[in-house]
Amino acid sequence: MNENDLDAASRPFSSPALRGSSAAPAAPAPRPPRLHLLALNPTDSVTEGFLPAAARLGLAVTLLTDQPEAHERAYGRRGGDGAAPHPFPALDIVPCDVRDFAEVISRIAADGRHPRAVFTNSDHLQAQAALAAQYFGLPGKDWRAALRTKNKAELRRALAAAGPDVADPVWAAELATGQDPATLAGLDDAPYPCVVKPREGVASEDVVLVADADELVRRCAEIRERRPGAALVVEEFLDGELRTLETLGDGRTLHVLGAFRTELSPPPHFIEERLHLLPAPPPQPHTDQVLAQLRALGVGFGVCHTEYVVQGDRARLIEVNYRAIGDQCDLVLAELLGIPLFEHILRTHLGEPLPDELGARTDGRVRMEYVMADRAGRLASAPPASVTERDGVRLDYRPLRGIGEEHPLHRTNRDFLGVLRATGTDQGRIDTAVARFLAAHRWEIV
């Protein structure tokens, strides 16, 4: 039975040859084009965004991952007799060391089914996916751009090389793999306070503000205890309003999808507490400045999430994440814009051009509110999932941690207990609805 012929099991067996017919057997149905998708752990972006979009596009999906059992559980592939069927029948989950681009290429080649696209939404796997796509002659991101955006030290070097007309210089220094943190004490030109972070880090994990050379050395040593030998970056602290720019390109056209204003926890840590979608079109001159810096980095294919700080009329880049914005913001953005966002993203990797105009709505507003743990411990009580609509505001609350779960305090988005997605067209009503929801519920950690 053809694994991609989903109706074969329900049809009666019939063979013209056995009936003595001279008619030629019917030609087999064409196989659907195959997307090879690289992933680490399951994420909402993949589960609720890209996999359903692939199904709507008629794509069969081979999901390459180093955590196959987690994906099996996420998609309901286990559970014994009587379990509900998983929602992605044309999905194969294949174990693979996805951090190794050579292993990814080997595994795709050994599969025997030539891919139509190689794609990932993981921060950690962009260069691997780009190299695999290039190997098989498929559309994809420039692997050099994927590397220089992931490597924060290389990003700073690339922006500095672009010159001050493109990007304001940002002071930065690198602590190489295995290099002794004590050497940082000799950075006489460091503009304290500074920010120290893992060179290839994500989600503000181990990102901390330091006041002086002694604290810098101490914090780097602490990070090295958790990440033995990790390369670190020390950067000038860019103070100001934090914003994002969300873009989508096909190598020819680069669309601005929207922009968020981000509110962070107080220093010394940098945890996103809430985001507000800025009114369209995104503010100038900052948007054009960010786009110029993205071009200098070679970014322009597929989706990209860029964070920057506003200082007067200048936009100064914090980091470039060459994937869709996460923590459910991409899901809300697709809903508010009223466009098939995830399909558009996948189509670029299938080699299809984007339309000159996406036809996105511009009147939508959103507030993403993240409820965070403030201490380590067990979650004793919390509200259940709910969706309500009132006064033109839709509140969608989703728990991110189950009752009874016990966790340490990470000081990253892994401390999120739940996310409240508030959408509408009136920001004042949205803010009022969020305040009312938070006041009416309790999250208790013991």
N, C-alpha and C positions, 0 to 999 in steps of 0.2 A: 504494500500500500504506500502510495506517495505520501510522505509526511506532511506535505503542504496541501494536499487535497483533503480539506476538512470534511467534505460531505461523502467521501468514499465509503465509509463504514455503513452509511444508511441506504446505499443503493444496492439492488439485487445484483448478484453476480451474473454476468452474461458474456458469452464468448461466441462470436460469429463462427470461429473455426469449429467449435464443438457442435454447432447447429448445422454444419455442412454448408455454410454460406461462403460465397466467394468474395464477399465484400471485404475490403481492407479494414483492419482494426482502426478504431478512431485514434487520432493523434492525441498524445497525452496533453493535458492542460499545461500551459506555460507556468513555470515556477515563478513565484513573486520575487522581485528584486530583494536582495539581502543586505541589511544594515548590520555591520559589526560595531557593537557599542562597548566601550571600555568603561569599567566602573570599579570602585573599591566597595565601600559599604552602600546599602540602598539609601536613596535620598528621595525626598518629596518631588524634586524636579524631574527625576527619571520616572518614578512610579506614577505620578499624577500628570506629568507633562509630556515627556518625550516618548515613553512607551505607548500611551494612548494615541499620540500623534502619529507614531510609526504605523500603528494598526489602521488609523484612518487613511493613511497614504498607501495602504496595501503592502507594506514592507514586512518581510520575515526578518526576525532579529536574532542574531547570535550575540549574547551578552557574555563578554569575556571578563572574568573577575577573579580576584584572589580570595573572595569570600563567598563561594557558591552557596553554602548552606544558608547564609543570611538572606540571600536573594530568593532561595527556594521558599523560605518562611515568609518573606515579604509578599510574595505573589501567590501564596496559598497552594504551593505545589506539594506540600506534605500535609498530613493530617489523617490519613487512612480513609476507609470507606465512608461515604456519606459526606465528605468534605466538599464544600462548594468549589466548582471548577474555577481555575485561575482565569483572570480576565484577558490573558495574552496567549492564545493558543499557538500562535506562530513564533513562540519564543523558545530558544535553546539557551540554557545556562551552561557555560563551559569554563572549567577551572583554568586559570592562566596567571602567571606572574606578570601582571599588567604593568608593573613599574619598569620592566625590562623591555625596551622597544624591539630588541632582536627576538625575544620570546613571543611577543605579540605578532610580529610578522610571520614567524615560524608556525604559530598556532593557526593563523588565518590561512596560510598556504596549505597546511596539512588538512584543513577542513574540506578542501576539494570543491567548495562552492565559492566562486569568485565574488568578492564583495562589490556592491554598487557604491557603498560609502563606508568610511571608518570615522566614527564620531565618539566624543566623550564630553561630558559636562563637568568632569572632575578637574579641580585645580592642579592636582598632582600628575595628571596623565595627558596634558595637552601636547607636549612635545612628542610623546610616544605615539599618540594618535596621528599627529601630523607626519611623522616619519613613516608610519605604516601606510598612510594614504599616499604619500609620495612614492613609496616603493611599488605600490600596485597601480600607479598612474591615475589616481583618483583625485578629485577636487579636495582641497583641505587648506588648513592654515600653513603659513610659512613656519617651519619648525624653529627657525632662528628667532622669529618674533615670539613664538610660544615660550622658548627658553628665556629670552631676555625679559619677558614680563613676569615669569615665575621667579627668576633669580633677581632679588631686589637690589643686590649690588650691581649686577649687570644693567638693570634698568636705570640706575642712577648714572652709570658710565655712559649709556647710550643717550640719555637726555642731555648730559653735559656736552657730549660731542655734537649734539644738534645745535648748540649755541644759544646765547641769551635771547635772541630774537624769537626762539621757539619755546624755551622753558627757562624760567628763573633758576639759577644754580641753587642746589640744595646740598649743604655740607653732609658728607657721609664717609664712613670708614668701614672696613670689612675685617672681621676676625675669621681667618680661614679655618678650614677643617683641621682640628687637632692643635691649633695655635693656642698658646697659653693666654688666658684672659688678663694676666698681669701685665702683658705688653700694652694694654689699652691705657694704662696709667700714664703713659708718655704722650698722649694726644693733647699737646699743649694748645692746639687751636680749636678744640672741641667747644661748641657754643652751648654750654649747659644752660638749662636742662636739655637733655638729649633723650631720644627714644632708642631702646635696644630691642631687637626682634630677630627671630630666626630668619636666615636668608631666604629659605623657601617655605616659610610658615604660612598658615591660614587661620582665619577666624579669631584673630587677635590673641591667639594662644602664645603665651610667653612673651607678649609685647608689654613693655613697662617703661615708664618715665623715670629717669635717674637724674639726681640733682648735682652730682659731682663725680670726680674720678674714682673716689673710694667706693661709692655706691655702684658705679658702672662695673668695676671689677667684680664686686660682690654679686651683683645680679647676674652677670655673665657666668660666673662660677655656678650659681644656683641653677641656671638654665642648662648648663652642661651636665649637671647631675641627673637631670631628667632626659636630656638628649646628648648622650656621650659623643664628643667629637664634633657636634653640629657646628656648621658655619653660621656666624651671626653678623648682623649689620647694625651699626650705630649711626643714627641720623639726627640731623637738626629737627627740633620739635617745631612743627608747623601749627601754630595756634590760629584758630579762626573757625568759622562755620564749616562743618563737614557736609559735603554734597556728593552725590553720585551722578554719573552719566551712563545711560544704558543705550548701547548702539547695536546695530545689525547691518552687516554688509555682505556683499557677494564678490568683493574684489574690484567691482566697478562702481557700484552705488553704495553709499554708507548712510543709513537712516538713523536718526536720533529717535529712540523709542520713548524716552522720558528721562526725568531726573528726580531724585529724592533728596530731601534734607534729613540728615541723620543726627540723632541726639545720643551722646555717649555717656557712660557712667563716669563719675569723677575720677581724675588721675589718682594713683599712678597707672591704673589699668584702663583699657579702651574697649568696653563692651557696648555693643549697640543695644540701646534700650527701646528706641522707637524710630520710625521713619515716616515722613510725610511726603507724598507725591507733590512735586512743585507744579504749579499751573503751566500749561503748554502755551507757547513754546518755551523751552528751558532758557534761563536767563543768559543774557549777553553782557559783556564780551567773553564771559568765562567758557561758554560752550564751544565757541570757535577756537579758543586757546587749547582746550582739552583735545579737540579734534586734531589740531595741528601737532600736538605732542603724540597722539596715537599714530598719526601718519609717520612721524619720525621713528617710532618704534616698530613700524611695519605692520601695525594692527589695522585690519579692515575687512577680514573675512569671518563670517559667522557672527556669533553674539559675543558681546564684551561688556563687562561691568567695571567701571573706573571710579575710583574714589579720589576726591581732591578737596583742598581747603581753599576757601575764599579769603584773600587778603587784599582788601580794597578792590581794584579793578583787575587783579591778577588771580589766575587759577594755578595752584601749585599742587602737583600730583602727589598723592600718598602711595597708591599702588594701582596696578592694572591687573584685573582678574579676567583672563581670556576665556570666559564662560558666562552663563546666565547668572544674574543676581539670584541669591539663594534665600533660605529661611522663609520660603513661601511667597516672597515678593514677586518672583517671576509668574507664579500662578495668578496672583491678583492683578498684575500688570496686563497679562493676556486677557483677563476678564474685563478690565476697565477699558482697554483700548478697543475691544470688540473685534480683534483680528485673530486669525489662526497663527499665533506667534510661534508655537513649537513646531508647527508644520513648516513655517517659513524658514526657521533655523535649519531643520533637517533638509529642506529642499536645496539650500545653498551647498550642503555637503553632497547632494546628489548631482550637482552641477547645473542646477536650474537658476536662472537669473531672478532677482527680486523685482517686483513691480516698481516703477518709478514713484508711485504713490501707494502707501499701504492702506489708506482709507481709515486710519485710526481715529477713534473718538478723542476729543480734547476737553470734554467737560467733566470727566471723572475725577474724583478725589479719593484718597485713601490714607488711612493711618494704620501702620503696623505697630502694635503694642506687644512687647515681649515681657511676660511675667517671669522674673528671675529668682532663683534661690539666693538668699543672702547668707546662707551658712550650710555646712555639710550636715547630712542627716537623712532621716527617712521621711518621705512625704506622707503625712498622716491624713490630710484632707485637702480636697481641691474640687472645683466645679467640674461637671462632666462636659462633654462636647455639646455645643448648642449653636443654633442658627436662629436669629430673630430679625425682624424688620419693623421699624417704627420711625415715623417722621422723616421718611426718605433715606434712612440709614440702615444698612444691612450689617449686622454683627455676626461674625462667624468665629466662634472660639474653638480651638483645637488643643487638647492636652498633648504635651510632649513628654510627659513623665507619668507613669502609672502610680496609683495609690499603693503604698507599701514599698516602693523602690527606694533604695538607699544609695546615695552618691556622695563623693567628696565635693568640695568646692573647687571648680576648675578656673574660674574667672575668665570664661569664654562663653560662646553660645551654647556650650554643653550644660550650662547652668539654667537654661530656659526651662521653665515648668509648663508653659503654654504660650500660644500666640493668639492674639485677638486681631482679626482682620476687619476693619471698619471701613466701609465704602459708601459712597453717595456722591452728591454734587455740591454739597454745602459744607465747608470745612468746620464752621462753627457748630453745626448740628452733629457732625462726626465727633468732634472733641467732647461735646456734652454727653453723647451716648457712651463714649469710652469711659469717661469719668463716672458715669452712673453704673456701668457694668463693674468696674473695679471696686467701687464702694459697696456693691451688693454681694461680693464674693470674697472668700478667704482661701488662702493657701497656707497650710500649716506644716512646718517641718519640725520634727522632734529628734 
